[in-house]
Amino acid sequence: MLFIWLDGGISQLETWDPKPGTEFGGPFRSIPTKLPGVHFGELVPDTAAIADKLTLIRSMSTKDENHSSGVPRIQRGDPKNRG
């Protein structure tokens, strides 16, 4: 597995998980990928073109709303306290 961490990077709503037509959708368009029914933000067209070769996790969540404690937890895979 390749874990791509873009600390301070662009929002997931503008890249991998756009929410077109919602209040959270942001200013950018949604574009289709190589996977039927899956859309990415218009800022990542080259990645959208190879989406059929990627695994994207959009379902991860936590009860911890604090990034400073959540980041180390996800990076090390803390099995004792998952939030």
C-alpha positions in Angstrom: 0.0 0.0 0.0 1.2 3.5 -0.8 -0.2 6.0 1.8 -0.1 9.5 0.3 -0.1 12.2 3.0 -0.4 15.7 1.8 -0.1 17.7 5.0 -1.5 21.1 4.3 -2.5 20.0 0.9 -5.7 20.8 -1.0 -9.0 19.6 0.4 -10.5 16.2 -0.3 -13.6 18.0 -1.5 -11.5 19.6 -4.3 -9.7 16.3 -5.2 -10.9 12.8 -4.4 -14.4 13.4 -2.9 -16.2 16.3 -4.5 -19.7 17.0 -3.4 -21.2 18.7 -6.5 -24.5 20.5 -5.9 -24.1 20.7 -2.1 -23.1 23.4 0.2 -19.8 21.6 0.7 -19.1 21.3 -3.0 -16.6 24.1 -3.3 -15.8 26.2 -6.3 -14.4 23.5 -8.6 -16.2 21.2 -11.0 -16.6 17.5 -10.7 -15.1 15.3 -13.5 -15.7 11.7 -14.3 -13.0 9.1 -13.7 -12.3 5.8 -15.5 -14.6 4.2 -12.9 -18.3 4.4 -13.7 -20.1 6.7 -11.2 -16.9 7.9 -9.5 -16.0 11.6 -9.9 -12.9 13.6 -8.8 -12.4 17.3 -8.7 -11.3 19.0 -11.9 -7.9 19.8 -10.3 -6.7 16.2 -10.7 -7.5 15.2 -14.3 -4.5 12.9 -14.8 -5.3 11.0 -11.6 -9.0 10.7 -12.8 -7.7 9.1 -16.0 -6.0 6.3 -14.0 -8.6 5.9 -11.2 -9.3 2.3 -12.3 -5.8 1.4 -11.1 -6.2 3.0 -7.7 -7.9 2.2 -4.4 -9.5 5.1 -2.7 -10.8 5.1 0.8 -13.6 7.6 1.3 -15.3 6.0 4.3 -12.8 6.6 7.1 -14.1 8.6 10.1 -13.3 9.3 13.7 -14.9 10.8 16.7 -11.7 12.9 17.3 -12.2 16.3 15.8 -8.7 17.5 16.6 -6.2 17.2 13.8 -3.2 17.3 16.1 -4.1 14.0 17.7 -5.8 12.4 14.7 -2.8 12.7 12.4 -0.4 10.6 14.5 -3.2 8.1 15.0 -3.8 7.5 11.3 -0.1 7.5 10.4 0.9 4.8 12.9 -2.4 2.8 12.9 -3.0 3.0 16.6 -5.1 -0.2 17.3 -5.9 0.7 21.0 -7.5 4.1 20.4 -9.2 4.6 17.1 -11.2 7.6 18.1 
